[in-house]
Amino acid sequence: MTEFGLLGAFTVGVLGGVHCVGMCGGIVGALSLGLPEGRSRWPIMFAYNLGRITSYALAGAVMGALGFYFSGLLPVQTGQRLLMAVAGLFLILMGLYLAGWWNALTRIERAGGLLWRRIEPLGRRFLPVRSVRQALLLGLLWGWLPCGLVYSALLWTVSAGGAAQGALLMLVFGLGTLPNLLLIGAAATQLGRWVRIPAVRALAGSLVILFGLAMLYEAWGLRAG
């Protein structure tokens, strides 16, 4: 896992905020419904996001380990090139998805819904959230919410080089999503209007597509080498 990869994962997480606002805004809003009047919501928000990002890291470890295992079944350079190309293609799909130009990733979200239908009822037990512990447990469950943005990042981890590297990539990606989800709680209306601006979505999507193209170029460089 190179510094470029980690920077890219963080940047993609930040740019993905145009999707996070619509996908998770309702969940974030529900976190404060059960709090007594006057109580600070920030410990609840941080606990929820800690749980969510922990789930991302666990999923990244699994995917990174699987990628490392399957790459070992091929010649080293071939395996690296193939996994990097797959990750690059999914980043391009993610960019198209964020920009609203092509929603192919919604099909992957629907597939993830099969697992989510089993997990989601467990999350209802922690609503309304009245404690940091409840928020943490809710975040651990909600980290598995079907999301094309997260699934694309997970596909990136197959080229990370192992379980630890996959976990690190998803941790950094999750940290990139953190500012947007914290802002949802503080300024949901203003942020919601901003991310619905077509030019903002197009810019975010285009930058993610550039990361995907850079990864494809790197994979081609491995082939040339």
Backbone as a ProteinNet text record, in pm:
[ID]
protein_1_A
[PRIMARY]
MTEFGLLGAFTVGVLGGVHCVGMCGGIVGALSLGLPEGRSRWPIMFAYNLGRITSYALAGAVMGALGFYFSGLLPVQTGQRLLMAVAGLFLILMGLYLAGWWNALTRIERAGGLLWRRIEPLGRRFLPVRSVRQALLLGLLWGWLPCGLVYSALLWTVSAGGAAQGALLMLVFGLGTLPNLLLIGAAATQLGRWVRIPAVRALAGSLVILFGLAMLYEAWGLRAG
[TERTIARY]
84	0	88.1	84.9	169.1	100.8	181.6	125.5	20.7	41.6	-55.6	-188.7	-181.8	-303.5	-379.8	-308.6	-374.2	-431.4	-354.8	-406	-528.8	-522.2	-636.6	-759	-739.8	-852.5	-915.9	-832.7	-886.2	-961.3	-902.5	-965.5	-1097.6	-1101.2	-1225.2	-1331.5	-1290.5	-1384.4	-1442.4	-1356.3	-1402.4	-1496.3	-1456.8	-1538.7	-1670.1	-1667.7	-1789.8	-1895.7	-1861.8	-1959.2	-2084.1	-2073.3	-2191.9	-2292.7	-2244.5	-2334.2	-2374.3	-2280.2	-2305.9	-2421.8	-2433.2	-2538	-2675.6	-2694.6	-2823.3	-2842.4	-2734.5	-2743.6	-2759.1	-2683.7	-2676.9	-2734.1	-2784.1	-2834.7	-2946.2	-3038.8	-3148.8	-3103.3	-3003.8	-2950.5	-2885.8	-2804	-2734.6	-2836	-2942	-3044.3	-3114.4	-3133.3	-3202.4	-3120.8	-2990.8	-2905.6	-2937.2	-2987.2	-3011	-3155.5	-3243.2	-3384.9	-3413.1	-3338.7	-3367.7	-3289	-3207.2	-3123.7	-3205	-3178.5	-3244.2	-3210.9	-3302.2	-3281.3	-3160.3	-3074.4	-2956.5	-2832.6	-2847.4	-2731.7	-2654.7	-2522.3	-2438.6	-2449.3	-2461.9	-2472	-2335.4	-2227.7	-2099.2	-2042.5	-2049.5	-2001.4	-2076.4	-2208.1	-2288.9	-2243.3	-2221.5	-2180.1	-2044.3	-1950.3	-1817.4	-1820.5	-1901.5	-1911.8	-1973.2	-2077.1	-2139.8	-2039.8	-1966.3	-1870.8	-1752.6	-1713.8	-1609.4	-1653.8	-1776.9	-1828.9	-1837.1	-1885.5	-1898.8	-1763.2	-1664.4	-1532.3	-1464.5	-1490.7	-1436.8	-1490	-1618.1	-1675.6	-1610.8	-1586.1	-1517	-1380	-1306.3	-1171.6	-1176.1	-1273.3	-1286.9	-1317.3	-1408.7	-1441	-1320	-1243.8	-1123.9	-1019.7	-1008.1	-913.2	-950.6	-1080.5	-1127.2	-1100.1	-1136.8	-1118.1	-970.1	-889	-745.3	-683.1	-727.2	-675.3	-716.6	-843	-889.2	-811.9	-790.4	-713.9	-572.6	-509.8	-373.4	-369.7	-470.9	-475.4	-490.6	-587.8	-613.6	-501	-435.1	-323.4	-208.6	-199.7	-95.4	-115.8	-235.8	-263.6	-214.2	-171.6	-123.2	21.9	92.8	225.2	216.6	317.7	310	269.1	338.9	310.6	171	130.9	-2.9	-110.2	-91.8	-188.2	-198.6	-85.3	-85.8	-158.1	-125.8	-184.4	-335.1	-379	-521.7	-599.7	-550.4	-621.8	-623.1	-513	-507.6	-602.1	-611.9	-702.8	-848.1	-882.5	-1018.6	-1050.4	-955.6	-976.1	-992.9	-911.6	-922.5	-1056.8	-1104.9	-1234.9	-1347.4	-1339.6	-1444.1	-1436.7	-1316.8	-1307.9	-1373.3	-1355.9	-1420.8	-1572.9	-1621.3	-1765	-1814.3	-1731.2	-1767.2	-1779.4	-1683.8	-1689.7	-1813.1	-1847.8	-1969.8	-2093.8	-2089.1	-2199.2	-2214.6	-2102	-2107.1	-2156	-2110.7	-2149.1	-2294	-2353.9	-2490	-2498	-2385.3	-2381.9	-2418.6	-2392.3	-2426	-2436.3	-2548.8	-2573.6	-2562.1	-2460.8	-2442.1	-2418	-2358	-2327.5	-2451.8	-2566.5	-2688.6	-2724.8	-2680.9	-2706.9	-2629.8	-2508.1	-2428.8	-2491.9	-2545.9	-2614.6	-2733.1	-2806.7	-2921.5	-2877.5	-2763.2	-2711.5	-2675.4	-2615.7	-2581.2	-2703.7	-2817.2	-2940.3	-2982.8	-2939.4	-2973.2	-2915.4	-2788.4	-2726.4	-2787.1	-2814.7	-2864.2	-2998.9	-3083.5	-3214.1	-3202.6	-3091.3	-3068.4	-3009.4	-2932	-2863.4	-2950.4	-3027.5	-3102.2	-3195.8	-3269.3	-3355	-3277.4	-3150.8	-3069.8	-3044.5	-3025.2	-2997.7	-3114.6	-3237.2	-3354.4	-3355.6	-3288.1	-3286.7	-3215.4	-3130.6	-3051.9	-3111.8	-3231.8	-3300.4	-3419.5	-3444	-3360.2	-3230.4	-3127.1	-2995.7	-2991.3	-2957.4	-2950.5	-2814.1	-2722.2	-2591.2	-2483.3	-2359.3	-2244.8	-2233.5	-2260.1	-2252.2	-2351.1	-2474	-2573.3	-2527.2	-2471.6	-2426.1	-2313.1	-2220.7	-2108.7	-2158.8	-2249.8	-2302.8	-2384.6	-2459.3	-2535.6	-2442.1	-2332.5	-2235.2	-2171.4	-2140.8	-2083.1	-2176.6	-2307.2	-2404.6	-2426.3	-2438.8	-2470	-2352.6	-2235.6	-2122.5	-2141.8	-2240.5	-2269	-2386.2	-2431.3	-2538.9	-2498.8	-2586.7	-2551.6	-2519.9	-2400	-2355.4	-2254.6	-2288.1	-2198.7	-2063.7	-2061.4	-1935.4	-1844.1	-1898.6	-1819.8	-1778.8	-1870	-1837.9	-1725	-1723.4	-1615.1	-1481.6	-1483.3	-1360.8	-1314.7	-1409.5	-1373.7	-1308.6	-1360	-1296.8	-1154.6	-1128.8	-994.2	-900.8	-950.8	-865	-812.9	-875.1	-824.4	-684.7	-648.7	-514.7	-420.7	-465.9	-387.9	-264.2	-269.4	-151.8	-165.3	-281.7	-300.4	-406.3	-432.8	-538.1	-508.5	-386.4	-352	-360.8	-312.2	-315.8	-459.8	-542.7	-682.9	-756.1	-727.7	-789.1	-745.4	-616.6	-564.1	-628.5	-643.1	-703.2	-846.3	-925.1	-1063.5	-1072.1	-974.7	-970.1	-950.4	-856.4	-828.4	-947.3	-1007.6	-1128.9	-1238.8	-1259	-1361.2	-1335.4	-1207.8	-1173.2	-1204.4	-1190.7	-1224.5	-1373.5	-1457.3	-1602.1	-1646.1	-1560.6	-1598.8	-1640.4	-1563.8	-1604	-1744.2	-1778.5	-1910.6	-2021.5	-2001.2	-2105.9	-2118.6	-2011.2	-2021.7	-2091.7	-2063.8	-2128.8	-2278.5	-2318.8	-2461.2	-2536.5	-2477.2	-2543.2	-2547.4	-2448.3	-2439.1	-2510.7	-2510.2	-2567.6	-2629.9	-2725.6	-2780.9	-2846.3	-2925.1	-2999.3	-2906.2	-2810.9	-2718.6	-2631.5	-2581.2	-2496.3	-2573.6	-2697.7	-2780.5	-2801.7	-2824.4	-2842.4	-2713.9	-2601.2	-2472.6	-2437.9	-2457.3	-2416.4	-2513.4	-2630.7	-2723.1	-2694.2	-2601.4	-2564.9	-2495.1	-2546	-2487.3	-2338.3	-2293.6	-2151.4	-2065.4	-2115.1	-2040.3	-2029.1	-2138.8	-2137.6	-2046.8	-2053	-1970.6	-1821.8	-1785.9	-1646.1	-1596.8	-1675.5	-1636.2	-1620.8	-1718.2	-1711.1	-1592.4	-1564.4	-1453.2	-1319.3	-1303	-1177.2	-1158.7	-1266.7	-1257	-1224.9	-1283.6	-1252.5	-1104.6	-1047.9	-905	-820	-860.3	-788.9	-796.7	-914.9	-930.1	-843.6	-839.1	-755.6	-607.4	-567.7	-428.1	-393.3	-489	-463.5	-453.4	-538	-529	-395.6	-350.6	-221.4	-108.3	-118.9	-15.9	-17.4	-137.8	-147.3	-86.6	-108.2	-49.6	103.1	152.7	296.4	358.6	285.9	336.2	349.1	251.1	255.5	374.3	393.1	504.5	637	640.8	766.1	793.5
-118.6	0	124.4	199.7	318.1	440.4	547.5	672.3	724.9	703.4	747	676.1	544.7	469.1	518.7	547	595.3	735.3	821.7	955	946.2	855.7	836.8	788.1	693.1	639.9	748.9	832.1	940.9	1041.1	1076.1	1173.6	1122.1	994.7	934.6	937.9	912.4	920.6	1060	1161.5	1300.3	1333.6	1300.3	1331.6	1255.3	1137.7	1058.1	1120.9	1233.4	1301.7	1343.4	1364.6	1401.4	1287.1	1165.9	1049.7	1023.5	1043.3	1014.2	1096.5	1220.6	1308.2	1247.8	1196.8	1137.1	999.4	921.9	782.6	771.7	849.7	833.7	950.2	1052.3	1170	1137	1050.7	1013.2	938.5	851.8	775	868.5	960.2	1053.9	1139.5	1181.3	1260.4	1183.5	1051.6	969	951.7	973.5	951.3	1046.4	1163.4	1263.6	1267.8	1186.1	1194.4	1156.8	1056.7	1011.3	1080.5	1179.4	1245.6	1345.8	1355.1	1456.9	1596.2	1688.7	1825	1887.5	1949.8	2014.7	1926.9	1798.4	1709.3	1717.3	1721.7	1729	1600.6	1618.5	1502.2	1452.1	1529.9	1495.8	1361.6	1327	1193.4	1081.7	1101.3	1002.4	993.3	1108.2	1110.6	1043.6	1073.9	1015.3	864.7	819.6	676.4	602.8	660.7	599.8	584.8	691	687.1	595.8	585.2	490.3	348.5	315.9	183	158.8	259.2	247.4	224.4	303.2	291.7	161.6	114.7	-14.8	-126.9	-121.5	-221.2	-215.8	-94	-80.2	-147.9	-123.6	-179.5	-332.7	-387.6	-533.7	-591.9	-528.4	-574.5	-561.7	-453.6	-435.2	-541.1	-584.2	-690.6	-820.7	-851.6	-975.1	-969.2	-857	-845.5	-841.4	-774.4	-770	-908.1	-986.7	-1122.2	-1209.4	-1195.3	-1273.3	-1235.8	-1106	-1061.8	-1116.4	-1114.7	-1166.9	-1317.1	-1388.4	-1533.8	-1565	-1500.8	-1532.4	-1482.6	-1373.1	-1326.8	-1426.7	-1504.5	-1605.1	-1723.7	-1735.9	-1845.7	-1815	-1690.1	-1646.3	-1602.9	-1590	-1527.8	-1390.8	-1354.5	-1234.9	-1110.9	-1084.5	-961.5	-965.3	-1082.1	-1095.5	-1070	-1126.9	-1106.9	-961.3	-893.6	-752.1	-669.5	-696.8	-619.4	-640	-764.2	-794.3	-726.8	-739.3	-680.5	-529	-470.2	-324.6	-275.5	-350.7	-312.4	-320	-424.1	-437.1	-319.5	-285.2	-173.6	-42.3	-21.8	99	110.3	-1.2	-0.4	33.6	-19.5	9.5	153.6	210.7	352.2	438.2	399.8	473.1	461.5	340.2	321.6	406.8	415.1	496.7	643.5	691	829.6	858.7	768.1	784.2	785.8	704.3	693.4	823.5	877.5	1001.4	1118.5	1121.7	1232.1	1221	1102.8	1081.4	1053.1	1010.6	984.6	840.1	748.6	607.5	536.6	474.7	416.4	264.5	212.9	67.9	10.3	88.5	37.5	12.4	66.5	40.2	-107.5	-176.8	-321.2	-396.6	-349.9	-411.7	-381.1	-260.3	-226.8	-319.1	-349.4	-438.9	-578	-622.3	-752.8	-751	-640	-627.3	-619.9	-585.1	-577.1	-710.6	-819.4	-951.7	-970.9	-927.6	-935	-831.9	-712.3	-604.5	-637.2	-713.1	-748	-829.5	-898.3	-974.1	-888.2	-786.7	-704.1	-589.2	-530	-408.5	-423.1	-535.4	-548	-541.1	-585.3	-576.4	-430.6	-346.2	-206.1	-133.7	-177.5	-111	-121.4	-222.2	-240	-125.7	-54.4	52.9	190.7	195.1	321.6	335.2	452	572.8	558.5	624.4	616.2	708.7	650.8	730.2	723.4	645.6	631.8	613.7	638	619.3	472.6	381.9	238.3	201	250.7	222.6	276	397.1	457.6	376.2	327.7	248.2	118.7	49.5	-76.2	-53.4	55.9	88.8	115.7	187.5	215.1	88.4	-6.9	-134.5	-207	-197.5	-262.9	-181.8	-49.3	34.2	44.5	2.7	-1.5	-99.6	-189.5	-289.5	-248.9	-124.5	-73.6	-83	-137.4	-147.6	-10.7	5.9	136.3	114.2	162.4	145.4	209.4	320.9	389.6	300.1	242.5	155.2	28	-28.3	-151.4	-129.7	-13.2	15.6	26.6	92.3	101.5	-37.3	-123.7	-260.2	-336.4	-315.1	-380.7	-331.3	-208.9	-153.2	-231.9	-277.3	-345.8	-480.4	-536.9	-666.1	-651.5	-528.9	-505.9	-446.1	-441.8	-373.9	-452.4	-585.2	-665.6	-752	-753.4	-838.4	-783.7	-855.8	-817.8	-684.6	-667.6	-543.6	-423.4	-440.8	-330.2	-297	-401.8	-378.5	-305.5	-344.9	-277.3	-131.2	-106.7	30.4	115.9	61.8	138.9	178.7	83.3	113.6	205.9	196.6	289.3	432	450.1	583.3	632.8	543.2	579.2	624.9	549	584.7	719.3	748.4	879	990.9	960.7	1060.2	1092	993	1017.4	1088.7	1089.3	1140.7	1287.4	1379.3	1521.3	1544.9	1479.8	1501	1451.7	1334.7	1281.1	1359.4	1418.5	1505.7	1635.9	1685	1808.5	1789.6	1666.3	1639.9	1674.3	1635.2	1662.1	1810	1885	2026	2119.2	2083.3	2173.8	2092.3	2007.9	1913.2	1983.7	2088.7	2154.2	2220.4	2300	2370.3	2272.5	2168.6	2070.6	1993.8	1960.2	1886.6	1964.7	2094.8	2177.8	2182.7	2195	2209.4	2085.3	1966.8	1845.3	1806.1	1870.3	1840.9	1926.5	2019.8	2100.8	2011.8	2003.9	1913.3	1934.2	2059.1	2086.1	2027.8	2029.7	1973.1	1822	1758.5	1613.4	1576.2	1655.9	1627.1	1640.4	1741.6	1761	1645.5	1607.8	1498	1368.3	1340.4	1218.5	1218.4	1332.1	1340.7	1314.2	1367	1346.4	1199.2	1132.2	989.2	910.4	948.4	881.8	896.5	1013.3	1034.2	938.6	914.4	817.4	678.4	642.6	513	499.9	605.9	603.8	593.4	662.9	654.8	512.4	444	306.4	213.6	235.3	155.8	180.1	304.5	337.1	266.1	262.4	193.4	43.7	-12.3	-154.4	-181.7	-93.8	-108.5	-96.9	-9	4.8	-123	-194.8	-322.6	-422.3	-414.6	-504.9	-471.7	-341.3	-299.8	-337	-331.7	-366.2	-513.8
0	0	0	-112	-126.1	-66.8	-48.6	0.3	-97.3	-227.3	-327.5	-306	-276.5	-254.9	-133.2	-24.9	96.7	76.5	9.8	-20	-109.3	-207.3	-295.6	-220.2	-127.6	-50.4	34.5	97.7	179.8	93	-21.5	-110.7	-163.9	-200.6	-249.5	-139.3	-15.1	95.9	111.2	99.5	110	-5.1	-127.3	-244.2	-241.7	-179.7	-170.6	-83.3	-17.8	65.8	-9.8	-140.7	-217.4	-219	-195.9	-186.4	-41.9	52.1	193.5	248.5	204.1	255.5	228.4	106.2	72.8	132.6	140.2	184.2	335.5	409.4	555.4	633.3	562.7	633	730.5	689.5	776.5	899.9	881.6	994.5	1095.3	1044.5	1133.1	1208.9	1140.2	1206.6	1316.8	1295.6	1394.8	1522.5	1514.7	1631.6	1746.1	1714.1	1818.6	1865.9	1809.1	1843	1987.7	2041.3	2176.2	2284.9	2249.2	2349.2	2430.7	2560.2	2641.4	2589.4	2605.4	2557.4	2626.3	2547.5	2601.9	2607.2	2582.8	2587.5	2456.2	2464.7	2344.6	2263	2133.1	2046	1997.5	2020.6	1960.9	2008.6	2138.2	2177.1	2103.8	2084.7	2012.2	1867.2	1804.6	1664.4	1644.9	1733.8	1719.8	1745.2	1841.3	1869.5	1751.1	1692.6	1575.3	1461.2	1435.1	1324.2	1354.1	1481.1	1517.7	1485.5	1519.2	1487.4	1338	1265	1119.7	1052.6	1089.3	1027.4	1068.6	1190.5	1232.9	1144.9	1112.3	1022.5	884.4	836.4	707.5	711.9	821.3	832.8	838.9	910.7	917.9	779.7	708.1	573.1	481	497.1	416.6	444.2	570.8	604.2	535.5	534.3	469.3	319.1	255.8	111.6	75	156.1	129.8	138.4	236.8	251.7	134.2	89.4	-25.8	-151.7	-170.7	-287.1	-285.3	-168	-154.9	-185.3	-136.9	-160.4	-309.1	-374.3	-514.9	-606.1	-566.5	-648.8	-644.5	-534	-523	-615.1	-670.8	-763.4	-904.5	-926.4	-1056.6	-1044.8	-1155.8	-1150.2	-1084.6	-1006.8	-922.7	-1001	-1110.5	-1184.8	-1247.1	-1296.1	-1354.1	-1249.9	-1130.1	-1023.4	-982.5	-966.9	-930.6	-1035.8	-1162.1	-1271.6	-1278.9	-1264	-1273.2	-1160.8	-1037.4	-924	-931.2	-975.8	-987.3	-1096.4	-1204.6	-1313	-1266.7	-1191.8	-1138.2	-1046.8	-958.2	-866.8	-943.8	-1047.8	-1127.8	-1197.6	-1251.3	-1319.2	-1222.1	-1100.3	-1003.7	-954.7	-949.5	-915.3	-1023.9	-1148.9	-1258.2	-1245.7	-1215.7	-1194.3	-1076.9	-972.3	-856.2	-896.2	-977.3	-1021.7	-1104.2	-1194.2	-1274.5	-1185.7	-1081.4	-985.6	-906.1	-856.7	-778.8	-863.5	-988.7	-1076.7	-1124.4	-1108.2	-1155.3	-1303	-1363.6	-1507.4	-1541.9	-1451.2	-1475.8	-1341.3	-1315	-1184.2	-1182.7	-1250.3	-1254.1	-1114.4	-1025	-891.8	-808.1	-849.8	-773.8	-780.3	-885.1	-893.6	-786.1	-759.4	-652.7	-517.5	-501.8	-377.5	-354.5	-461.2	-445.8	-402.6	-454	-411.7	-263.7	-218.3	-77.2	12	-46.1	31	88.8	27.5	80.7	219.3	238.4	370	463.8	409.6	493.4	556.2	485.5	539.9	667.7	684.6	807.7	919	878.8	977.9	1028	937.4	970.2	1090.3	1106	1225.4	1356.2	1356.1	1478	1514.7	1413.3	1438.6	1503.9	1476.9	1534.7	1686.7	1740	1885.2	1956.6	1882.7	1944.6	1919.7	1861.4	1837.2	1931.9	1988.4	1976.2	2055.8	2008.4	2071.6	2192.8	2308	2431.1	2498.7	2442.8	2506.7	2401	2443.3	2354.6	2313.9	2406	2375.4	2265.7	2275.7	2171.9	2037	2036.4	1910.7	1848.8	1932.5	1883.3	1819.7	1887.8	1835.6	1708.7	1706.1	1586.1	1469.1	1495.1	1390.1	1335.9	1425	1381.2	1286	1310.3	1222.1	1095.1	1110.4	994.1	897	941.4	849	735.3	749.8	645.6	557.5	570.5	486.3	338.4	251.7	109.6	49.8	1	-49.2	-161.8	-280.9	-394.5	-372.8	-300.1	-270.7	-187	-80.3	6.6	-66.8	-144.2	-216.6	-316	-379.7	-473.8	-401.5	-285	-206.1	-162.1	-127.3	-87.1	-202.1	-323.7	-438.5	-457.8	-417.9	-423.9	-332.8	-216.8	-120	-169.1	-272.3	-320.5	-379.7	-418.2	-472	-367.3	-241.4	-137.2	-96.3	-105.2	-72.2	51.2	114.4	231.7	324.5	434.8	528.1	596.7	646.3	717.2	624.3	501.2	405.3	365.2	349.1	315.9	427.3	552.2	666.5	673	646.9	651.3	543.7	423.7	315.2	349.8	404.7	439	560.2	650.7	763	712.6	621.9	567.4	485.1	407.5	332.3	428.6	536.8	634.4	698.9	728.8	785	686	557.4	456	453.7	486.4	488.2	616.1	718.3	850	849.8	787.3	794.1	740.1	629.8	571.6	663.6	725.2	811	941.1	988.4	1105.3	1068.3	947.4	902.5	881.5	844.9	826.6	954.3	1067.6	1194.4	1228	1183.4	1221	1123.5	995.8	895.2	783.1	817.8	720.8	602.5	627.6	519.8	419.8	472.3	383.7	305.7	373.3	306.5	201.6	233.7	138.3	10	22.7	-97.2	-180.1	-111.2	-180.4	-261.4	-202.7	-273.3	-383.9	-388.2	-498.1	-621.3	-609.6	-725.4	-828.3	-952.5	-1052.8	-1073.1	-1071.2	-1093.8	-982.4	-858.9	-746.8	-762.4	-797.1	-816.9	-934.5	-1041.5	-1158.7	-1125.5	-1047.8	-1010.9	-924.1	-823.7	-735.9	-815.8	-901	-981.5	-1076	-1137.2	-1232.3	-1164	-1042.4	-970.6	-935	-896.1	-865.2	-991.6	-1102.9	-1230.3	-1263.6	-1235.8	-1260.4	-1177.2	-1050.1	-967.8	-1031.2	-1083.3	-1147.7	-1271.7	-1352.3	-1472.2	-1435.9	-1328.1	-1283.6	-1241.5	-1178	-1136.4	-1257.3	-1357.7	-1480.5	-1550.7	-1550.1	-1611	-1538.3	-1403.5	-1325.2	-1354	-1368.6	-1401.6	-1538.6	-1633.2	-1766.3	-1758	-1669.2	-1650.5	-1598.3	-1510.7	-1461.8	-1576.7	-1667.3	-1781	-1871.1	-1891.2	-1978	-1915.4	-1778	-1711.4	-1716.5
[MASK]
+++++++++++++++++++++++++++++++++++++++++++++++++++++++++++++++++++++++++++++++++++++++++++++++++++++++++++++++++++++++++++++++++++++++++++++++++++++++++++++++++++++++++++++++++++++++++++++++++++++++++++++++++++++++++++++++++

